[in-house]
Amino acid sequence: MGRIQLENIAIVLSQPHFPENIGAAARAMRNMGLMRLVVVAPVNFDLTKVRRMATHAAQEVVGPVSYTHLRAH
């Protein structure tokens, strides 16, 4: 089995209720070297709160991919 390519991994948050959870996920992702964050139908998306919680990972959440529903593309 070959090495896992981190750029092929995406973290998907489905219907997160709190923007701080999106920021915390971005921060944890950065610590692990993951860069692709997908947010599906966020209940309350406040980019200011997301960035505040993301701290140094804010550049990764400047434009997270957002979808209205979770479906195979």
Secondary structure, DSSP 8 states (H G I E B T S, - for coil): -----GGG-EEEEES-S-HHHHHHHHHHHHHHT--EEEEES-SS--HHHHHHHHGGGGGGGSS-EEESS----
